[in-house]
Amino acid sequence: MDDLAALRLLVEWGADEALLDAPVDRFAARPAAAAAVGSAAVAVGFAAAAAMPPAPLPRVNAVIQAQVLAAAAGTLPDLHAALAGFEGCPLRTMATTTVRPDGNPGAGLVLVAEAPGADDDRTGTAFSGAPGQMLDTVLASIGLDRSMVLLTHLVPWRPPGNRAPSESEVQACLPFLSRLLHLARPRRLVLLGAAPAKALAGTADSIRRLRGRWLTVTDSGGTGQVQALPMLPMDQWMRSAATKRDTWADLVELRQSIDSERNGIEPLN
């Protein structure tokens, strides 16, 4: 192949520039001294790289960011606005909307579930659709309605596929829930499932062990303690005769506790 044909071939292959002014014979013998120096330099370079600790990757601590934003919120609308601007939880990018609590913040009773469902994600309101209708029916059975409770979740965004939120996702969102409880100042909590009980009361027991007995939740603002009643999560309420019986027993316990103090809620007739 002549030089012109070789040049045309290089152009066809995409070579569009020369790296050196003069060609280099790669098959020529390399000077021994230069080879030794080069090998030593490479060895030293690898040794130095191995001895150096990896540089930390810069990242924002999502929990600290959430704590700062939540602590600055003096009202519930301020808190929701702070949550809307929080980007430290990846669930936010997978959900349709940020789900707001529903009900009465001043009622003295807060129900906390694990995470929003598909209906909540569409409407942006906690306990929407068929699950919300079932909750309304169950609350009515003990003389309550949404004007007498505040309904919320551990995390305000629906996890994809209705999976459980991860521990890191819960911890990133927990400062906002803690601030909500601090501002609402409830007298009682109902924790629907093991995840809310673990996050707020610090217990790792199963919900079967926890349900029906009151736990103590300490206000993150240091203003006092709140009594919390763990219950089975809503998706288990109607699963069997046993779960129906346990759910009803817990509802009666809740109603009796409310009646014992007459906290502005009419007693069950």
KOLDREN-523116 format. One record per residue: residue in one letter; z, y, x of N, C-alpha, C, O in turn. Coordinates in steps of 0.02 Angstrom, whole numbers, plus 32768, in hexadecimal, padded with zeros to 4 digits. Each point is the difference from the previous one (the first is absolute). Last residue first. Example, Ala and Ser with C-alpha at 12.3 -4.5 7.8 and 13.67 -1.06 7.14 Angstrom:
2
S81627F9082828003803B802A802580377FD9800880378019 A7FF47EAB7FF68000803B7FD38000803C802D80217FFF8034 
***
This chain:
269
N8E26816D71EF801A7FF37FBD80087FB57FF480157FEB7FCA L7FF980A481257FD87FD17FDA80207FF47FBC803C7FF47FFC P7FEE80F9808080107FB980077FD47FD57FD37FE580177FCE E7FD180D880A0801E7FE57FC4800E7FB680097FD57FDB8019 I802C80D980AD7FD07FD27FE180227FDF7FC580377FE58006 G803780B180977FCB80267FDD7FCB7FD47FE17FCE801A7FE8 N80EA7F7F808E7FE08033802A7FC680217FDD7FC88003801B R81007F517FBC7FE480317FD07FDD80398025800F803A7FF4 E806A7EF78060800C804480167FE380367FD2800F803B8008 S7FDF7ED87FCD804580068018800F80478016803B80148000 D7EEA7FA47FB9802E800F7FC98047800D8018802580267FE1 I7F367F9580BB7FF180437FE6803280147FCA801A80378000 S7FF37EEF80528016802F80337FF480487FEA8029802C800A Q7F877F267F6E804980047FFD801C80308034803080247FF2 R7EE97FB08010801280267FC5804C80077FFA801880367FEE L7F937F4380C07FEF8046800A8016802B7FC5801D80358009 E7FFA7EE37FE48030801B80327FF3804A800C802F80278005 V7F387F677F75803F800A7FDC8035801C802E8027802C7FED L7F0E7F9980747FF8803B7FD5803F800E7FD98014803A7FF8 D7FE47F03808B8005803B802A7FF880407FD780218032800E A7FC47EFF7F838046800880168008803E802B803280247FF8 W7EF47FA17FC78026801A7FC8804A800A8013801E80337FED T7F557F6980B27FED80467FF58028801E7FC8801880398005 D80037EE18025801E802980357FF0804A7FF7802C802B8009 R7F6F7F3B7F62804980027FF58022802C8035802B80287FEF K7EEE7FB18027800D802A7FC5804B80077FF4801980367FF1 T7FA27F3780B77FF880468015800A802F7FC5801B8037800A A7FEE7EE27FC880378013802D7FFA80498015803280248001 A7F227F777F7E803B800C7FD7803B8018802B802880297FEB S7EED800F807D801E7FC37FE5803C80127FD48015803A7FFF R7F56806E80597FE27FC5801F801A7FBF7FE27FDB7FD07FFA M8048812C7FE27FEC7FD37FCA7FE57FBE801B7FDD7FDC7FDC W807680D180BA802B80047FC57FF17FCC7FCB802D7FE37FE2 Q7F6A805480FD80247FC17FF580277FFF7FBF801C7FCD7FED D7F6580F0806A7FD07FCA7FF980217FBC7FF77FDE7FCE7FF5 M80A280FC80327FE47FFC7FBD7FCF7FC67FF87FFC7FE37FC9 P80D0800B80E77FC7802C7FF77FDD7FF37FBE80067FC97FE4 L8102800B80337FC17FE080117FC780337FF98003802C7FD5 M80E68040805E7FE47FD67FCC7FC17FDE801A7FE480148033 P810A808780237FC17FDD800E7FEC7FD57FC4802A7FE07FE0 L8071810480307FFD7FBE7FE37FBD7FDF80117FCD80167FE6 A80E180BC807F7FBC7FE77FF580037FB87FE680247FD6801C Q80778121801580017FB97FEF7FBA7FEA7FEB7FDE80227FD9 V806B80AA80D57FE57FF17FBE80037FB57FF67FF27FD9802D Q808680F980797FE57FBE7FF77FEB7FF57FB8801D801D7FD1 G7FF980D080D680257FCE7FD97FDD7FBE7FFD7FD07FF48024 T7FE980D480578027801E7FCB80267FCE7FD6802480137FD3 G7F377FE180F280477FFE800E802C801D7FC9803A8012800C G7ED07FC6800980178043800D804B8004800C801B8036800E S7F747F017FB67FED8012804480158046801280068012803B D80777F467F187FD180387FFF7FF180158047802D800D8028 T80207EF97F958019803F801A7FC980347FFF7FC97FF48019 V806E7F247F527FCD80238027801C80438015801880267FD6 T80487EDB7FC9800C8047800E7FC8801B802D7FF17FE48034 L801D7F4A7F06800280118047800D804B80087FFC80267FD0 W80277F0C7F637FF58045801580068006804C802D7FE3801F R7F7C7F457F4C803D801C801D7FF1804380207FCC800A801F G7F8B7F6E7F70803B7FFB7FD68040801B801E803380037FDD R7F077FA680C37FFB80197FBC80427FF77FDA80247FCE8009 L7FAF7FE480DE801880447FF6800680137FB6802D80257FED R7F7C7F078068804780068013801C80447FEC803C80067FF0 R7EE17FD17FEC80257FD07FD7804B8004800F80297FF87FD3 I7F3B808380AD801080217FC180267FD17FD1802680177FD5 S7FF57FCC81347FCB7FF87FCF801580227FBE803C800A7FF4 D8026805280F780067FC77FD37FC57FFE7FCF7FE080337FF3 A805C807480BB7FC67FD5800A80037FC27FD37FD67FD48006 T808E813D7FFA800E7FB97FFB7FC07FD880067FCC80137FE6 G805E80E8801080077FE0804280107FB67FFE801B7FE68031 A7FB480CF7F2280457FE78007800B7FDA804180387FEE8010 L7EF280787FBB803280327FEC80487FE8800A802C80298011 A7F107F4F80277FF38042801B803A80307FF280118029802A K7FF47EF77F7F8005800180497FF98046801B80268014802C A7FBD7FCD7EEE80467FF3801280098001804B8032801A8019 P7EF37FFC7F8E8029803C7FF680497FF680138020802D801B A7F587F127FF67FEA8034802F802680427FF58017801C8031 A80057F207F3F80257FFE80407FED8039802E802B80178026 G7FC280077ECA7FE77FD580348028800580418029802E8009 L7FEB80887F4B7FD77FCA7FE67FE17FD780387FC7800D8015 L811580997FBB7FD37FED80367FD97FC27FEB801C7FCA7FFD V8078810F7F937FEB7FBC7FF47FCA7FF080337FCD80228004 L8109809D7FEF7FBD7FEA80137FF57FBA7FE5802F7FD87FFD R8080810E7FCB7FF27FB880067FB77FF680167FD480287FF1 R808580B07FFC80417FDE7FFF7FF87FB48008802F7FDE8014 P7F2A80F2804F800F7FD07FCA80467FE48005801F80008035 R7F5380C7803A80477FF07FFC800F7FD07FC6802780117FD4 A7F0980678088800C7FEC7FBB804A7FF07FF4801880077FC7 L7F9D803581147FF480387FD380107FEE7FB8801A802A7FDA H7FF87F2E80CC8030803680107FF8803B7FD08032801E7FEB L7F367F2F800880417FED7FE580358036800E802C800C7FD7 L7EFF801480857FFB80017FB780447FF07FE1801680217FD1 R7FD57FC98117800580467FEC7FFB80087FB48022802A7FE3 S7FBE7F00807780468015800B800A80487FEB803480127FE3 L7EF17F9A801980287FE47FCA804980148007802180117FCF F7F51803080DD7FEE80247FC380277FE57FC4801680277FD6 P80017F708100802080427FFE7FEF80287FC1802A80277FE9 L7F6E7EFE803D804580007FE88021804680028026800E7FD2 C7EF87FA6807E800680227FBF804880097FE9800D80297FD4 A7FB87F6680FA7FDE80418003800980277FC08001803E8001 Q80527EE5800E8029802E80287FE080458005802380328002 V7F667F207F90803C80127FDA802980348026801680317FE3 E7F307F74808A7FEA802B7FC9803C80177FD68003803A7FEC S80227F2B80C17FF18041801C7FE980317FC98010803B8003 E801A7EE47FC0803E802280137FF28046801B8024802F7FF0 S7F257F737F6980207FE8803D803F8028800E800D80347FE2 P7F8F7F9A7F237FFC802E803880247FE4803D80337FDE7FFA A7F5A7F807F50803F8023800C7FF6803280397FDE7FF08031 R7F4D7FD47F38802D7FE080308040802780058004803A7FEC N7F2D7FEE7F8980457FF97FE6802D7FD9803080327FE37FEA G7EE88066804480097FBD7FE680457FF37FE380137FC67FF6 P7FEE810680A47FC37FDE7FEB800E7FB97FEA80257FDB8020 P809680E47FC17FE37FD980377FC27FDA7FE87FFD7FEC7FC6 R806281017FD37FF67FB97FF27FE47FDC803E7FCC8015801A W80D780C97FE77FBA7FEC80007FFA7FB57FF580287FD9801B P80A880A67FFE7FDC80217FCB7FB67FEE7FFC7FDA801C7FD8 V81167F5B80717FC68021801F7FD6801E7FC87FF97FE17FCB L80D07FC57FF18010800780477FC980258025800D802C8029 H800B800A7ED37FF27FC6802B8017800E8047800C80398013 T8033801F7ED77FDE800E803F7FF77FC0802880127FCA7FE9 L805880BB7F247FDD7FC480187FDA801180407FDA80308002 L8101802A7F597FCC8017802E7FE47FC1802080257FD7801A V806080567EEA7FFC7FE180437FCC8025802A7FD780267FE6 M805680097F3280437FF0801680027FE0804580357FED8018 S7F06804E7F678024803F800680477FF6801B802280308010 R7F4B7F197FBE7FEF8022803F8022804380078006801A8038 D80797F347F337FB9800E80057FF480298040802F800B8026 L809C7F467F547FEA803280317FB5800C7FF77FDC7FD77FE4 G80BE7F807FAC800A80457FE97FEB80358031801A80387FFC I7FCC7ED4801380458014800F800A804A7FF2802E8020801A S7F017F7A7FBE802D7FCC7FE78049800F8010802D7FE37FE1 A7F1D80A6806D8012800D7FBA80317FCC7FE58027800F7FD3 L7F7D7FD58105803180367FFF8017800E7FB9803B800C7FF3 V7F197F588027803F7FE5801980368036800080397FF27FED T7EEC804D7FD8801C7FD37FCD80447FE68015802E7FFC7FD8 D7F59808880C2801680297FC780217FD47FCA803380137FE3 L7F687F8080D4803F80208013801B802B7FC7803C7FFF7FF2 M7EF27F9F7FF180357FCD7FFE8043801E801380337FF07FE1 Q7F13809B8030800F7FF27FBA80367FCB7FF9802B80057FD4 G7F84802B8104802980377FE680127FF77FB7803780117FEB P7F377F53807D80457FFA8019802D80387FE7803A7FF47FF0 A7EE080187FD180247FCA7FDF80467FF6801D802F7FF67FD9 G7F7580F780627FDB7FC67FE7802D7FCC7FDF803580107FE6 S803F808F80D17FCC800C7FCE7FE47FBE7FE680127FCB8018 F80A4808B8096800A7FD37FC87FD080107FC68015800F7FC8 A7FEA80B480DF80257FC2800980077FDA7FBE800A801E7FCB T7F2680878075804380037FE280227FBC80057FE17FCC7FF5 G7F36806D8046802A802A8029804780077FE78025802A8018 T7F0E7F527F99801A80397FDB80278031802B8005803B7FEF R7F977EFB806B7FCB80227FDB801A80407FE07FDE80337FFF D80B87F3F80767FD0801C80307FC980277FDB7FE78032801A D80B67F537F698020803B801E7FCF8024802E7FFD803D8001 D7FBF7EF67FA6800180337FCC801F8041801A7FE880377FF1 A80177F0B809E7FBC801A7FF67FFF80387FCC7FDD80318008 G810E7FB4806A7FCD7FCF7FF07FBD80227FF47FF8803C800B P80EC800D80967FD7800A7FC47FCE7FC77FF67FEC7FDF8030 A80FE7FF0804C7FC28024800E7FD980087FC080077FD87FD2 E80E87FDB80367FE87FFC80447FC3802C800D8002802A802E A80BA801F7F1C7FDA7FC3800C7FE280028046800880318024 V80CA80507F4D7FD67FFF803C7FDF7FBC800580227FCD8008 L806A80E47F3F7FE57FBD800C7FD08003803A7FD280298001 V8107807A7FA37FBF7FF980227FEF7FB6800880297FD98018 L808880E37F5C7FEF7FBA800B7FBA7FFD801E7FD1801D7FE4 G809680B17FDA80387FDD801E7FF47FB7800D802B7FDD801B A7F4980E67F8A801E7FD07FD1803D7FDC801D80297FE77FDA G7F2E80CA807A804780107FF580257FCE7FD58037800E7FEA P7EDA7FE7805080268001803F804B800E7FF680287FF0802B N7F1F7F987F2F802C803A8002802A80018040802D7FD68007 G7ED67FB37FD3804080007FDC80268041800B7FE28035800B D7F707F5580AA7FFB80127FB980447FFD7FE1802C7FDB8017 P7F4F804180F180347FE47FD57FF680167FB87FDE80327FF3 R7F487FC380A8803B80297FF380357FD87FDB7FF07FD27FD9 V7F3C7FEA80D480207FF37FC0804080287FF9802C7FFB802A T7EE08024805F80497FFD800C80237FFC7FBC7FF6802B7FD5 T7F0C7F73804F8027803D7FF680487FF5801580167FC78008 T7F3A7F9780207FDA80327FDC802580427FFC7FE280368007 A80407F1B80CA801080077FB87FD480367FE17FE4802B8023 M801E7F9C80C97FE67FC77FDB800A80077FB47FE17FDB7FDA T807080C080D07FB7800080067FE07FC77FD87FC480007FF6 R812B801A80157FE4803B7FE07FB37FFE80017FE080167FD0 L80AC7F4C80A47FF27FEF7FBA7FDD803A7FDC7FD97FF57FD2 P807D801681127FBA7FED7FF67FEF7FEE7FB87FC67FFF7FEE C80F380B380737FFF7FBD7FE47FB87FED7FF17FDE80237FDB G806580B7807B801C7FCE802E80017FBA7FE680147FD28024 E7FAA81177F867FCB7FD3801480197FC8802E7FD87FE08023 F807580EE7F1980177FD180337FC97FCD80107FE57FE17FD2 G801E80D37F827FE78013804280147FD180387FEF800D803A A80577FD47EE37FB780057FFC7FE2801380447FC67FF0800E L8125800E7FD77FE57FBC80027FB480017FFF7FE07FD88022 A809080F37FC280097FE880447FE37FBA80097FE17FF08033 A8022806B7EF57FCF8023802A80057FEA80497FCD7FF88021 H80D17FB77F487FBF7FE17FF37FCA802280297FD27FDE8018 L8104807D7FF580007FBD801E7FBD7FDE7FF57FE57FE1802E D804580EF7F6B7FF8800880497FFA7FBD80227FD97FF7802F P805980077EEB7FBA8014800D7FF2800B804B7FCA7FEE8018 L81177FE37FAD7FD47FC67FF87FB6801280067FDB7FDA801F T80D380BC80687FF77FED7FB97FD37FC37FFC7FE07FEE8031 G8058807180A1803C80137FDC7FFD7FEF7FB6803480017FDE A7F5F7FAF811F7FF180077FB88041800E7FDA802E7FD78000 A7FC37FF880EE7FEF80467FF27FF2800C7FB57FFA80397FEB A80357EEC8072803C802A80047FF280487FED802D80247FE9 A7F207F3F8026802A7FF47FC6803C802E80008013801A7FCC L7F597FEB80EE7FE080197FC4802D7FF97FC38004802E7FD7 V80497F7880F57FFB804980057FE2801D7FC0801A80317FE4 Q7FEF7EE480318044801C7FF97FFE804D8000802380207FD9 A7F157F69805280137FFB7FB98045801F7FF5800B80227FCE Q7FA97FCE810F7FD780307FDC801380017FB6800680357FE2 I805D7F2980A4801B8042800F7FD980367FDB801E802F7FE6 V7F917EF78008804180057FDE801F8045800C801A801F7FD2 A7F197FA7809A7FF7800C7FB8804380097FDD800680297FD3 N7FAA800D812A80307FD47FE08001800F7FB6801880357FEB V7F167FED80BF803280247FD9802F7FCE7FE07FE97FD07FE1 R7F898015810D7FFF7FF37FB9803780287FDE803280128020 P7F497FA980E2801E80357FD77FFB7FEF7FB67FCA7FED7FE9 L804C7F5F80E17FCE801F7FD4802080377FD780347FF47FE1 P801B7FB7811B800C7FFB7FB87FCA80247FD87FE780358013 A7FF27F5480DF801080417FE3800C7FFA7FB57FD87FE07FDE P80597F5980D67FCC801C7FD5801580427FE2803A80097FED P80247FAE8104800A7FEE7FB97FC9801E7FD67FE680368010 M7FFC7F8380F7800C803A7FD4800B7FE97FB87FD97FD77FE7 A7FEE7F9280CC804480198008801080387FD0803B800C7FF1 A7EEA7F92801C80307FCF7FE58047801A800480297FF07FD5 A7F2A809180897FF97FFF7FB780327FD07FE1801C800E7FCB A7FD67FFB811F801E803D7FE67FFD80017FB4802F80167FDF A7F687F38808F80487FFC80088023803D7FE380337FFB7FDF F7EE080018029801A7FD27FCD804C7FFA800480227FFD7FCC G7F73808680D87FF9801E7FBE801B7FD47FCA802380187FD3 V7FD67F97810A803480337FF87FFD801F7FBA8033800C7FE0 A7F237F5F805980407FDD7FF8803980317FF5802B7FF57FD4 V7EFF8062805A80027FE27FBE80437FDE7FF4801D80077FCA A7FBB804F810A800980367FD080047FE57FB8802880177FD7 A7FA87F5480D9804680168003800D80377FCD803580017FE0 S7EEF7FB18038802A7FCD7FE080498015800080237FF67FCE G7F42809680A37FF580017FB8802C7FCE7FDC801D80107FCC V7FE67FF4811F801F803C7FE57FFA80027FB4802F80107FDD A7F627F44809380487FF780048025803B7FE2802F7FF87FDA A7EE68012803980137FD07FCD804C7FF77FFE801E7FFC7FCB A7F84808A80DD7FFE80217FBF80157FD27FC8802380157FD1 A7FCE7F928107803780307FFC800280227FBC803580097FE2 A7F187F62805280407FDE7FF6803980317FF7802B7FF67FD5 P7ED4803D7FE1802B8002803C80447FE47FF2801E800E7FCC R7F0E7F997FAD802F80387FFD802A8000803F80167FCC8017 A7EE67FD87FBB80447FED8012802D803E7FFF7FEE8034801B A7F387FBF7F458011800B804680487FEE800D802A80077FD3 F7F647FF97F5780067FC1802280128008804A800C7FCE8023 R7FC880E77F40803F7FDF7FED800B7FBD802480377FE58001 D7F41810680307FF57FB9800880427FDC7FF2802C7FFE802B V7F7380F77F7980367FDE80257FF17FB680017FF27FE27FCD P7F768118801380137FBC7FE980357FE2802E8003800F803B A7FEE80FD7F9C7FDE7FCC802880167FBC7FE780397FF87FEA D801680CA7FA97FC1801B801B7FD87FCB80267FC380038002 L80E17FBF7F2D8003801380467FBD801B80177FCB7FEE7FE5 L80567FD27F378045800D8013800680198047802F80258010 A7F067FF57F2F80117FDD803F8047801480148013803A7FFD E7F737FB97F028016802A803780117FD4803C80117FC57FF9 D7FA47FE77F307FE380447FFD8019802D80377FF1803B8001 A7FF27EB87F8F80198024803B7FDF804480027FC380058002 G80107F487F59802D80377FF0801C8025803B8028802D7FF7 W7F2B7F1B7FEF80447FE77FF9803380377FF180397FF17FF0 E7EE48045803A80037FDA7FC280467FE37FF380157FFA7FC7 V7FC380748104800080307FC980047FDD7FBD802480157FD3 L7FC87F6780EF8042801F7FFD800480327FC6803480047FDF L7EFA7F99804E802F7FCF7FE48046801E7FF980217FF57FCE R7F37808A809D7FF57FFC7FB780317FD07FDF801A800D7FCA L7FEC8001811F801A803D7FE27FF77FFF7FB4802D80137FDA A7F737F3F80A380497FFA80008021803D7FDF80307FF97FDA A7EE8800A804880107FD07FCB804C7FF87FFA801C7FFC7FC9 L7F94808880E77FF380217FC080127FD27FC6801D80177FCE D7FF17F948111803480317FF17FF780217FBC8031800A7FDC D7F687F01803E7FFE803C8029803580327FE980207FF67FCD M7FDE7EF4802C8000803C7FD58000803E802D802A8006802D 
***
